[in-house]
Amino acid sequence: MLASTLLASGLCVALAACIPSGVSLPRQPGSLLLPRVNSTSSTNTSVCAGNTASDRSVWCDYSTSTNYYDDAPDTGVTVEYWFELTNTTAAPDGISRDILSVNGSVPGPTIEANWAWEGVFGGIVIHGPATADYDEDLGSLFLNDWDHQTADALYTYAEVEGPPTLDTGLINGTNTWSNGSVGTRFATDFTSGTSYLLRVVNAAIDTHFDFSIDNHTLQVIAMDFVPIVPYTTDSISIGMGQRYDIIVNANMSAVASDFWMRAFPDAFCSDNDNSDDIKGIIHYDGSSSTPTTTGYTITENSCFGESLESLVPFLELDASSSAAVSNDLASTVAFNDDNIFKWYIGSTSFLVEWDDPTALQILNNDTSFSNTSGVIELPTADEWTIVIIETTLAVPHPIHLHGHDFYVLAAGYGTYAAEAPTLQTSNPPRRDVAMLPAAGYLVFAFQADNPGAWLAHCHIGWHTSEGFAIQFVERYDEIAALYNRTELETTCKAWEAWQSSAGLVEDDSGV
């Protein structure tokens, strides 16, 4: 969902999605939305009946019990969005600096589609069934760390000195600075007696957040777009790249009319100079006052994230109980010959071959992948792969896999061999970002049911850029048929020409 940097001035994204004819799409200021383009299908699905505030579990002929891995809804409708990526000057917290914007805004325009579609760069709201009822969907809520220097400047520091301490943070792209003298808080309105769905996204580069709303209980109903059995909590521990859908009931009008929404960096793995003031506001029933509420006392958990025991998928699917461990990969860090930090996973510090990317190598029937490409080949259809990633360093890592929801079989402190954990193969948590604990291990599994070259990487921006990534080449023989060779070669040549004309030198992993 938030995994790519788009290196183009214009981008078209086509969605084969369940957006019915006659449904208008919301536009953010400056967004460039093309009209829907219908395919040759002769019929389109109308707005899904049954999905109401009193029953969010159904969606057209589907429900939360539908196995959406095998039975994806398809209406034959395609929509297009056009995005323009430009460098501009913005002041999210009142302090101006250069920034990369999407159609002039940060975060970029939200894509809205209906259940049946997969992710792409940027914020996406995908409507569909839910495991608990709510009245209104408030959409995405982005949590970001923020600095008054650009990411390029910070990376120059990080690769020599280690992760920099960041200035502050943003909620939905905004905050104040200098004791509130500049900038604006994010604010949203609640109506007493109404229940609201919030889709919380950690889009930070290097901050693990504890998110809460003063005096309110959060009902968690999904993780990384996987519906779960609902549970309640005062706060959620959310790593970089992770997403949680939560329901909040507006039932606190007797306590106050205005409440703080807080994104608190977990100090174990997140350095921030403004950690107590990354806040938004909930206004009840038209109030516009500054909150005076007090936050919960949150017990930080060393950036471990939400308890695995709490994350129970509603659709029960088991991992293979007979699969063997395929890869046991150690995560380490070291200085290279130029005294630059490089992260390794297994024996690889990842480096993209810009002039010969994996997809192009596969189309050219080239199997001589370089060591720095970090390729692990999975040739057998539907075979299960179990991966262990572990570290002896006191640094946690959010591990993200493209192309799959993986099954989290175990995570804990110590070495995998010494702890010898029992692997949970019966309906384990399924997601696409899971925390590798500090000085610990993470065990996950997935089935080779999606041919492609899939990146797996740490979601801490500095670590990914310093080489913390590998790729799984899944069912090599089937991949070439999935590509349009002309489009791929044209894109690669255009990139090569631009790189040469711009004098661009690859000084990081290329991810």
DAFEN-V431781 format. One record per pair of residues at least 12 apart in sequence whose C-alpha atoms are under 7 Angstrom apart, sorted by the first residue. I is the first residue (numbers start at 1). GAP is how many residues later the second one is. D is the distance in whole Angstrom. If there is no record, write none. Layout:
i=I gap=GAP d=D
i=I gap=GAP d=D
//
This chain:
i=1 gap=118 d=5
i=1 gap=119 d=5
i=1 gap=120 d=5
i=1 gap=121 d=6
i=1 gap=122 d=7
i=2 gap=119 d=5
i=2 gap=120 d=5
i=2 gap=201 d=7
i=2 gap=239 d=7
i=3 gap=118 d=6
i=4 gap=117 d=6
i=8 gap=77 d=7
i=9 gap=75 d=5
i=9 gap=76 d=5
i=9 gap=77 d=7
i=10 gap=72 d=7
i=10 gap=73 d=6
i=10 gap=74 d=5
i=10 gap=75 d=6
i=11 gap=71 d=6
i=11 gap=72 d=5
i=11 gap=73 d=6
i=12 gap=68 d=7
i=12 gap=69 d=6
i=12 gap=70 d=4
i=12 gap=71 d=6
i=13 gap=67 d=6
i=13 gap=68 d=5
i=13 gap=69 d=7
i=14 gap=64 d=6
i=14 gap=65 d=6
i=14 gap=66 d=5
i=14 gap=67 d=7
i=15 gap=63 d=5
i=15 gap=64 d=5
i=15 gap=65 d=6
i=16 gap=60 d=7
i=16 gap=61 d=6
i=16 gap=62 d=5
i=16 gap=63 d=7
i=16 gap=101 d=7
i=17 gap=57 d=7
i=17 gap=58 d=7
i=17 gap=60 d=6
i=17 gap=61 d=6
i=17 gap=96 d=6
i=17 gap=97 d=6
i=17 gap=99 d=6
i=17 gap=100 d=6
i=18 gap=56 d=6
i=18 gap=57 d=5
i=18 gap=59 d=6
i=18 gap=95 d=6
i=18 gap=96 d=5
i=18 gap=97 d=6
i=18 gap=98 d=6
i=19 gap=58 d=7
i=19 gap=94 d=6
i=19 gap=95 d=6
i=20 gap=24 d=6
i=20 gap=25 d=6
i=20 gap=26 d=5
i=20 gap=27 d=6
i=21 gap=23 d=7
i=28 gap=81 d=6
i=30 gap=73 d=5
i=30 gap=74 d=6
i=31 gap=72 d=5
i=31 gap=78 d=6
i=32 gap=49 d=7
i=32 gap=50 d=5
i=32 gap=51 d=6
i=33 gap=48 d=5
i=33 gap=49 d=6
i=34 gap=46 d=6
i=34 gap=47 d=6
i=34 gap=48 d=7
i=36 gap=42 d=7
i=36 gap=43 d=4
i=36 gap=44 d=6
i=37 gap=41 d=6
i=37 gap=42 d=5
i=38 gap=39 d=5
i=38 gap=40 d=5
i=39 gap=37 d=6
i=39 gap=38 d=6
i=39 gap=39 d=6
i=41 gap=35 d=5
i=44 gap=31 d=6
i=44 gap=32 d=7
i=44 gap=33 d=7
i=45 gap=30 d=6
i=48 gap=12 d=5
i=53 gap=80 d=6
i=53 gap=81 d=5
i=53 gap=82 d=5
i=54 gap=79 d=6
i=55 gap=78 d=6
i=56 gap=73 d=5
i=56 gap=74 d=5
i=56 gap=75 d=7
i=56 gap=76 d=6
i=56 gap=77 d=5
i=57 gap=72 d=5
i=57 gap=73 d=5
i=57 gap=74 d=6
i=58 gap=71 d=5
i=59 gap=69 d=6
i=59 gap=70 d=5
i=63 gap=66 d=6
i=64 gap=65 d=6
i=64 gap=66 d=6
i=64 gap=67 d=7
i=64 gap=251 d=7
i=65 gap=250 d=6
i=67 gap=248 d=7
i=72 gap=44 d=5
i=73 gap=43 d=5
i=74 gap=42 d=7
i=83 gap=19 d=6
i=83 gap=20 d=6
i=84 gap=18 d=6
i=84 gap=19 d=5
i=85 gap=15 d=7
i=85 gap=16 d=6
i=85 gap=17 d=5
i=85 gap=18 d=6
i=86 gap=14 d=6
i=86 gap=15 d=5
i=86 gap=16 d=7
i=87 gap=12 d=6
i=87 gap=13 d=5
i=87 gap=14 d=6
i=88 gap=12 d=6
i=88 gap=13 d=7
i=92 gap=81 d=6
i=92 gap=82 d=5
i=92 gap=83 d=6
i=92 gap=91 d=7
i=93 gap=81 d=6
i=93 gap=82 d=5
i=93 gap=83 d=5
i=93 gap=84 d=6
i=93 gap=89 d=7
i=93 gap=90 d=4
i=93 gap=91 d=7
i=94 gap=82 d=6
i=94 gap=83 d=6
i=94 gap=88 d=5
i=94 gap=89 d=4
i=97 gap=51 d=6
i=98 gap=52 d=7
i=106 gap=67 d=6
i=107 gap=66 d=6
i=108 gap=14 d=7
i=110 gap=13 d=5
i=110 gap=14 d=6
i=110 gap=15 d=7
i=111 gap=12 d=6
i=111 gap=13 d=5
i=111 gap=14 d=6
i=112 gap=12 d=6
i=112 gap=13 d=5
i=112 gap=14 d=6
i=113 gap=12 d=6
i=113 gap=13 d=5
i=113 gap=14 d=6
i=114 gap=12 d=5
i=114 gap=13 d=4
i=114 gap=14 d=6
i=115 gap=12 d=5
i=115 gap=13 d=5
i=125 gap=14 d=7
i=125 gap=15 d=7
i=130 gap=97 d=7
i=131 gap=90 d=6
i=131 gap=96 d=6
i=131 gap=97 d=7
i=131 gap=98 d=7
i=131 gap=99 d=7
i=132 gap=89 d=7
i=132 gap=98 d=7
i=134 gap=61 d=5
i=134 gap=62 d=6
i=134 gap=63 d=6
i=134 gap=113 d=7
i=135 gap=59 d=6
i=135 gap=60 d=5
i=135 gap=61 d=6
i=136 gap=59 d=6
i=136 gap=60 d=5
i=136 gap=61 d=6
i=137 gap=59 d=6
i=137 gap=60 d=5
i=137 gap=61 d=7
i=138 gap=58 d=7
i=138 gap=59 d=6
i=138 gap=60 d=6
i=139 gap=59 d=6
i=139 gap=60 d=6
i=140 gap=58 d=6
i=140 gap=59 d=5
i=140 gap=60 d=6
i=140 gap=61 d=7
i=141 gap=31 d=6
i=141 gap=57 d=7
i=141 gap=58 d=6
i=141 gap=59 d=5
i=141 gap=60 d=6
i=142 gap=29 d=6
i=142 gap=30 d=5
i=142 gap=58 d=6
i=142 gap=59 d=5
i=142 gap=60 d=6
i=142 gap=61 d=6
i=143 gap=27 d=6
i=143 gap=28 d=5
i=143 gap=29 d=6
i=143 gap=58 d=6
i=143 gap=59 d=5
i=143 gap=60 d=6
i=143 gap=61 d=7
i=144 gap=25 d=5
i=144 gap=26 d=5
i=144 gap=27 d=6
i=144 gap=58 d=6
i=144 gap=59 d=5
i=144 gap=60 d=4
i=145 gap=23 d=6
i=145 gap=24 d=4
i=145 gap=25 d=6
i=145 gap=59 d=5
i=145 gap=60 d=7
i=145 gap=62 d=6
i=146 gap=20 d=6
i=146 gap=21 d=6
i=146 gap=22 d=5
i=146 gap=23 d=5
i=146 gap=24 d=7
i=147 gap=19 d=5
i=147 gap=20 d=5
i=147 gap=21 d=6
i=148 gap=19 d=7
i=155 gap=307 d=7
i=158 gap=304 d=7
i=159 gap=181 d=5
i=159 gap=182 d=5
i=160 gap=179 d=7
i=160 gap=180 d=5
i=160 gap=181 d=6
i=165 gap=106 d=5
i=165 gap=107 d=5
i=165 gap=108 d=7
i=166 gap=105 d=6
i=166 gap=106 d=5
i=166 gap=107 d=6
i=167 gap=105 d=6
i=167 gap=106 d=5
i=167 gap=107 d=6
i=168 gap=104 d=6
i=168 gap=105 d=6
i=168 gap=106 d=5
i=168 gap=107 d=7
i=168 gap=110 d=7
i=169 gap=109 d=5
i=170 gap=108 d=6
i=171 gap=15 d=6
i=171 gap=108 d=7
i=171 gap=109 d=6
i=172 gap=14 d=7
i=174 gap=12 d=6
i=175 gap=103 d=7
i=185 gap=94 d=7
i=185 gap=95 d=5
i=185 gap=96 d=7
i=186 gap=94 d=5
i=186 gap=95 d=6
i=187 gap=93 d=6
i=187 gap=94 d=5
i=187 gap=95 d=6
i=188 gap=93 d=6
i=188 gap=94 d=5
i=188 gap=95 d=6
i=189 gap=93 d=6
i=189 gap=94 d=5
i=189 gap=95 d=6
i=189 gap=97 d=7
i=190 gap=60 d=6
i=190 gap=92 d=7
i=190 gap=93 d=6
i=190 gap=94 d=5
i=190 gap=95 d=6
i=191 gap=59 d=7
i=191 gap=93 d=6
i=191 gap=94 d=5
i=192 gap=58 d=5
i=192 gap=59 d=6
i=192 gap=61 d=7
i=192 gap=92 d=7
i=192 gap=93 d=7
i=193 gap=57 d=5
i=193 gap=58 d=6
i=194 gap=55 d=6
i=194 gap=56 d=5
i=195 gap=52 d=7
i=195 gap=53 d=6
i=195 gap=54 d=4
i=195 gap=55 d=6
i=196 gap=51 d=5
i=196 gap=52 d=5
i=196 gap=53 d=6
i=197 gap=48 d=7
i=197 gap=49 d=6
i=197 gap=50 d=5
i=197 gap=51 d=7
i=198 gap=47 d=6
i=198 gap=48 d=5
i=198 gap=49 d=6
i=199 gap=45 d=6
i=199 gap=46 d=4
i=199 gap=47 d=6
i=200 gap=43 d=6
i=200 gap=44 d=5
i=200 gap=45 d=6
i=201 gap=41 d=6
i=201 gap=42 d=5
i=201 gap=43 d=7
i=202 gap=36 d=7
i=202 gap=37 d=6
i=202 gap=38 d=5
i=202 gap=39 d=5
i=202 gap=40 d=6
i=202 gap=41 d=6
i=203 gap=37 d=6
i=203 gap=38 d=6
i=204 gap=36 d=6
i=205 gap=35 d=7
i=205 gap=255 d=5
i=205 gap=256 d=5
i=206 gap=64 d=7
i=206 gap=254 d=5
i=206 gap=255 d=6
i=207 gap=33 d=7
i=207 gap=58 d=6
i=207 gap=63 d=5
i=208 gap=30 d=6
i=208 gap=31 d=5
i=208 gap=32 d=6
i=208 gap=57 d=6
i=208 gap=58 d=6
i=208 gap=61 d=7
i=208 gap=62 d=6
i=208 gap=95 d=6
i=209 gap=28 d=6
i=209 gap=29 d=5
i=209 gap=30 d=7
i=209 gap=54 d=6
i=209 gap=55 d=5
i=209 gap=56 d=5
i=209 gap=57 d=6
i=210 gap=25 d=6
i=210 gap=26 d=6
i=210 gap=27 d=5
i=210 gap=28 d=6
i=210 gap=53 d=6
i=210 gap=54 d=5
i=210 gap=55 d=6
i=210 gap=56 d=6
i=211 gap=24 d=5
i=211 gap=25 d=5
i=211 gap=26 d=7
i=211 gap=51 d=6
i=211 gap=52 d=5
i=211 gap=53 d=6
i=212 gap=22 d=6
i=212 gap=23 d=5
i=212 gap=24 d=7
i=212 gap=49 d=6
i=212 gap=50 d=5
i=212 gap=51 d=7
i=213 gap=47 d=6
i=213 gap=48 d=4
i=213 gap=49 d=6
i=214 gap=45 d=6
i=214 gap=46 d=6
i=214 gap=47 d=6
i=214 gap=79 d=6
i=214 gap=80 d=6
i=214 gap=81 d=5
i=214 gap=82 d=7
i=216 gap=18 d=7
i=217 gap=15 d=7
i=217 gap=16 d=6
i=217 gap=17 d=5
i=217 gap=31 d=7
i=218 gap=14 d=6
i=218 gap=15 d=5
i=218 gap=16 d=6
i=218 gap=17 d=7
i=218 gap=28 d=6
i=218 gap=29 d=6
i=218 gap=30 d=5
i=219 gap=12 d=6
i=219 gap=13 d=4
i=219 gap=14 d=7
i=219 gap=27 d=5
i=219 gap=28 d=5
i=219 gap=29 d=7
i=220 gap=12 d=6
i=220 gap=24 d=7
i=220 gap=25 d=6
i=220 gap=26 d=4
i=220 gap=27 d=7
i=221 gap=24 d=6
i=221 gap=25 d=6
i=222 gap=22 d=6
i=222 gap=23 d=5
i=223 gap=20 d=6
i=223 gap=21 d=5
i=223 gap=22 d=7
i=223 gap=208 d=7
i=224 gap=18 d=6
i=224 gap=19 d=5
i=224 gap=20 d=6
i=224 gap=207 d=5
i=224 gap=208 d=6
i=226 gap=87 d=7
i=226 gap=204 d=7
i=226 gap=205 d=7
i=227 gap=86 d=6
i=227 gap=87 d=6
i=228 gap=83 d=6
i=228 gap=84 d=5
i=228 gap=85 d=4
i=228 gap=86 d=5
i=229 gap=83 d=6
i=229 gap=84 d=6
i=229 gap=85 d=5
i=231 gap=79 d=7
i=236 gap=70 d=7
i=237 gap=68 d=5
i=237 gap=69 d=6
i=238 gap=67 d=6
i=239 gap=66 d=7
i=239 gap=159 d=6
i=240 gap=158 d=6
i=240 gap=219 d=6
i=240 gap=220 d=7
i=241 gap=192 d=7
i=241 gap=218 d=6
i=242 gap=191 d=6
i=253 gap=31 d=7
i=257 gap=26 d=6
i=257 gap=27 d=5
i=257 gap=30 d=6
i=258 gap=23 d=7
i=258 gap=24 d=6
i=258 gap=25 d=5
i=258 gap=26 d=6
i=258 gap=29 d=7
i=258 gap=31 d=6
i=258 gap=32 d=7
i=258 gap=33 d=5
i=259 gap=22 d=6
i=259 gap=23 d=5
i=259 gap=24 d=7
i=259 gap=32 d=5
i=259 gap=34 d=6
i=260 gap=19 d=6
i=260 gap=20 d=6
i=260 gap=21 d=5
i=260 gap=22 d=6
i=260 gap=31 d=6
i=260 gap=33 d=6
i=261 gap=18 d=5
i=261 gap=19 d=5
i=261 gap=20 d=6
i=261 gap=21 d=7
i=262 gap=16 d=6
i=262 gap=17 d=5
i=262 gap=18 d=7
i=263 gap=15 d=6
i=263 gap=16 d=6
i=264 gap=12 d=7
i=264 gap=14 d=7
i=266 gap=34 d=6
i=266 gap=37 d=6
i=268 gap=34 d=5
i=268 gap=35 d=7
i=269 gap=34 d=7
i=269 gap=126 d=7
i=303 gap=93 d=7
i=304 gap=131 d=6
i=304 gap=133 d=6
i=305 gap=130 d=7
i=308 gap=121 d=7
i=311 gap=118 d=6
i=312 gap=116 d=7
i=312 gap=117 d=6
i=313 gap=114 d=7
i=313 gap=116 d=6
i=313 gap=117 d=7
i=316 gap=111 d=5
i=317 gap=110 d=5
i=318 gap=107 d=6
i=318 gap=108 d=5
i=318 gap=109 d=5
i=318 gap=110 d=7
i=319 gap=88 d=7
i=319 gap=106 d=5
i=319 gap=107 d=7
i=320 gap=64 d=7
i=320 gap=105 d=6
i=321 gap=104 d=6
i=323 gap=61 d=6
i=324 gap=62 d=7
i=325 gap=61 d=5
i=325 gap=62 d=6
i=326 gap=59 d=6
i=326 gap=60 d=5
i=326 gap=61 d=6
i=327 gap=59 d=7
i=327 gap=60 d=5
i=327 gap=61 d=6
i=328 gap=59 d=6
i=328 gap=60 d=5
i=328 gap=61 d=6
i=329 gap=16 d=6
i=329 gap=17 d=4
i=329 gap=59 d=6
i=329 gap=60 d=5
i=329 gap=61 d=6
i=330 gap=15 d=6
i=330 gap=16 d=5
i=330 gap=59 d=6
i=330 gap=60 d=5
i=330 gap=61 d=6
i=331 gap=13 d=6
i=331 gap=14 d=5
i=331 gap=15 d=6
i=331 gap=58 d=7
i=331 gap=59 d=6
i=331 gap=60 d=5
i=332 gap=12 d=5
i=332 gap=13 d=7
i=332 gap=59 d=7
i=341 gap=125 d=7
i=342 gap=124 d=5
i=342 gap=125 d=6
i=343 gap=120 d=6
i=343 gap=123 d=6
i=343 gap=124 d=5
i=343 gap=125 d=5
i=344 gap=123 d=6
i=344 gap=124 d=6
i=345 gap=123 d=6
i=345 gap=124 d=7
i=348 gap=23 d=7
i=348 gap=24 d=6
i=348 gap=26 d=6
i=349 gap=23 d=6
i=349 gap=118 d=4
i=349 gap=119 d=6
i=350 gap=22 d=5
i=350 gap=23 d=6
i=350 gap=24 d=6
i=350 gap=117 d=4
i=350 gap=118 d=6
i=350 gap=119 d=6
i=350 gap=120 d=6
i=350 gap=159 d=6
i=351 gap=21 d=5
i=351 gap=22 d=6
i=351 gap=116 d=6
i=351 gap=158 d=4
i=351 gap=159 d=6
i=352 gap=21 d=6
i=352 gap=157 d=6
i=352 gap=158 d=5
i=355 gap=141 d=7
i=362 gap=118 d=6
i=363 gap=117 d=5
i=374 gap=96 d=5
i=374 gap=97 d=6
i=375 gap=95 d=6
i=375 gap=96 d=5
i=375 gap=97 d=6
i=375 gap=98 d=6
i=376 gap=95 d=6
i=376 gap=96 d=5
i=376 gap=97 d=6
i=377 gap=95 d=6
i=377 gap=96 d=5
i=377 gap=97 d=6
i=378 gap=94 d=7
i=378 gap=95 d=6
i=378 gap=96 d=5
i=378 gap=97 d=6
i=379 gap=95 d=6
i=379 gap=96 d=4
i=379 gap=97 d=6
i=380 gap=95 d=6
i=381 gap=67 d=5
i=381 gap=68 d=6
i=381 gap=94 d=6
i=382 gap=65 d=5
i=382 gap=66 d=4
i=382 gap=67 d=5
i=383 gap=64 d=6
i=383 gap=65 d=5
i=384 gap=61 d=7
i=384 gap=62 d=6
i=384 gap=63 d=4
i=384 gap=64 d=6
i=385 gap=60 d=5
i=385 gap=61 d=6
i=385 gap=62 d=6
i=386 gap=58 d=6
i=386 gap=59 d=4
i=386 gap=60 d=7
i=387 gap=56 d=6
i=387 gap=57 d=5
i=387 gap=58 d=6
i=388 gap=53 d=7
i=388 gap=54 d=6
i=388 gap=55 d=5
i=388 gap=56 d=7
i=389 gap=52 d=6
i=389 gap=53 d=5
i=389 gap=54 d=7
i=390 gap=25 d=7
i=390 gap=50 d=6
i=390 gap=51 d=4
i=390 gap=52 d=6
i=391 gap=48 d=5
i=391 gap=49 d=6
i=391 gap=50 d=6
i=392 gap=47 d=4
i=392 gap=48 d=7
i=393 gap=45 d=6
i=393 gap=46 d=5
i=394 gap=44 d=4
i=394 gap=45 d=5
i=395 gap=43 d=4
i=395 gap=44 d=7
i=396 gap=39 d=7
i=396 gap=40 d=5
i=396 gap=41 d=5
i=396 gap=42 d=4
i=397 gap=38 d=6
i=397 gap=39 d=5
i=397 gap=40 d=7
i=397 gap=61 d=6
i=398 gap=35 d=6
i=398 gap=36 d=6
i=398 gap=37 d=4
i=398 gap=38 d=6
i=398 gap=60 d=5
i=398 gap=61 d=5
i=399 gap=34 d=5
i=399 gap=35 d=5
i=399 gap=36 d=6
i=399 gap=37 d=7
i=399 gap=58 d=6
i=399 gap=59 d=5
i=399 gap=60 d=6
i=400 gap=32 d=6
i=400 gap=33 d=4
i=400 gap=34 d=7
i=400 gap=56 d=6
i=400 gap=57 d=5
i=400 gap=58 d=6
i=400 gap=59 d=6
i=401 gap=31 d=6
i=401 gap=32 d=7
i=401 gap=54 d=6
i=401 gap=55 d=4
i=401 gap=56 d=7
i=402 gap=52 d=5
i=402 gap=53 d=6
i=402 gap=54 d=6
i=403 gap=51 d=6
i=404 gap=28 d=7
i=405 gap=25 d=6
i=405 gap=26 d=5
i=405 gap=27 d=5
i=406 gap=24 d=5
i=406 gap=25 d=6
i=406 gap=26 d=6
i=406 gap=38 d=6
i=406 gap=39 d=6
i=406 gap=40 d=5
i=407 gap=21 d=6
i=407 gap=22 d=6
i=407 gap=23 d=5
i=407 gap=24 d=7
i=407 gap=37 d=5
i=407 gap=38 d=5
i=407 gap=39 d=6
i=408 gap=20 d=6
i=408 gap=21 d=5
i=408 gap=22 d=6
i=408 gap=35 d=6
i=408 gap=36 d=4
i=408 gap=37 d=7
i=409 gap=14 d=5
i=409 gap=15 d=5
i=409 gap=16 d=6
i=409 gap=19 d=6
i=409 gap=34 d=5
i=409 gap=35 d=5
i=410 gap=13 d=6
i=410 gap=14 d=7
i=410 gap=32 d=6
i=410 gap=33 d=5
i=411 gap=25 d=7
i=411 gap=30 d=6
i=411 gap=31 d=4
i=411 gap=32 d=6
i=412 gap=25 d=6
i=412 gap=28 d=5
i=412 gap=29 d=6
i=412 gap=30 d=7
i=413 gap=24 d=6
i=413 gap=26 d=6
i=413 gap=27 d=4
i=413 gap=28 d=6
i=414 gap=25 d=6
i=414 gap=26 d=5
i=414 gap=27 d=7
i=415 gap=25 d=6
i=415 gap=26 d=6
i=416 gap=25 d=6
i=448 gap=26 d=6
i=451 gap=23 d=5
i=451 gap=24 d=5
i=451 gap=27 d=6
i=451 gap=28 d=6
i=452 gap=21 d=6
i=452 gap=22 d=5
i=452 gap=23 d=7
i=452 gap=27 d=6
i=453 gap=18 d=6
i=453 gap=19 d=6
i=453 gap=20 d=4
i=453 gap=21 d=6
i=454 gap=17 d=5
i=454 gap=18 d=5
i=454 gap=19 d=6
i=455 gap=14 d=7
i=455 gap=15 d=6
i=455 gap=16 d=4
i=455 gap=17 d=6
i=456 gap=13 d=6
i=456 gap=14 d=5
i=456 gap=15 d=6
i=457 gap=12 d=4
i=457 gap=13 d=6
i=464 gap=47 d=7
i=465 gap=43 d=5
i=465 gap=44 d=5
i=465 gap=45 d=7
i=465 gap=46 d=6
i=466 gap=42 d=6
i=466 gap=43 d=6
i=467 gap=42 d=5
//
